[in-house]
Amino acid sequence: MDTNTVSSAVVNLAPLAKAFAIGLSAIGAGLGIGMIGAKAMEAIGRNPEATGKVLVPMLIASAFAEAVAIYGLVIAFSIK
């Protein structure tokens, strides 16, 4: 194979790699945030007095889960 053929094949796969990077990170973040919210609501439903104790850790965990999607976006932008 000629080097031009190989480089054009790599360039043609770049949009697919970007789509996978963003898509998989968004799926992971969505599932993580969904589980965090579900478990927090379950904990509050079992013990309503613990709402204040559950809220802050839930928000922090949601921010960490959302960071995964942002990392995927950064990786997608870095793929050439």
C-alpha positions in Angstrom: 0.0 0.0 0.0 1.1 3.5 -0.7 1.6 5.9 2.2 -1.0 8.2 0.8 -3.6 5.5 0.8 -2.9 4.6 4.5 -3.0 8.3 5.6 -6.3 8.9 3.8 -7.8 5.8 5.5 -6.8 7.2 8.9 -8.2 10.6 8.1 -11.5 9.0 7.0 -11.8 7.2 10.3 -11.3 10.3 12.4 -15.0 11.4 12.4 -15.9 7.9 13.6 -13.4 8.0 16.4 -14.7 11.4 17.4 -18.3 10.1 17.4 -17.3 7.1 19.6 -15.4 9.3 22.0 -18.3 11.7 22.5 -21.0 9.0 22.4 -19.5 6.6 24.8 -18.6 9.3 27.3 -22.2 10.7 27.1 -23.7 7.3 27.6 -21.4 6.7 30.6 -22.2 10.1 32.1 -25.9 9.7 31.5 -26.0 6.3 33.2 -23.9 7.5 36.1 -26.1 10.6 36.7 -29.2 8.5 36.4 -28.0 6.0 39.0 -26.9 8.8 41.3 -30.3 10.5 41.1 -32.2 7.2 41.5 -30.3 6.2 44.6 -30.5 9.7 46.1 -34.3 9.7 45.7 -34.5 6.2 47.1 -32.5 7.3 50.2 -34.6 10.4 50.7 -37.8 8.4 50.3 -36.6 6.0 53.0 -35.4 8.8 55.4 -36.8 12.2 54.5 -34.8 13.9 57.3 -31.6 13.0 55.6 -32.3 15.3 52.6 -29.6 17.8 53.5 -27.1 15.0 54.1 -27.8 13.4 50.7 -28.0 16.5 48.6 -24.4 17.7 48.7 -22.7 14.3 48.0 -25.2 13.7 45.2 -24.3 17.0 43.6 -20.6 16.3 43.9 -21.0 12.8 42.5 -23.0 14.2 39.6 -20.3 16.7 38.8 -17.7 14.0 38.7 -19.9 11.9 36.4 -20.5 14.9 34.2 -16.7 15.4 34.0 -16.5 12.1 32.1 -18.5 13.6 29.3 -16.4 16.7 29.2 -13.2 14.5 29.0 -14.8 12.7 26.1 -15.4 16.0 24.4 -11.8 17.1 25.0 -10.5 13.8 23.5 -12.8 14.2 20.5 -11.4 17.7 19.9 -7.9 16.4 20.1 -8.4 13.7 17.5 -7.2 14.9 14.1 
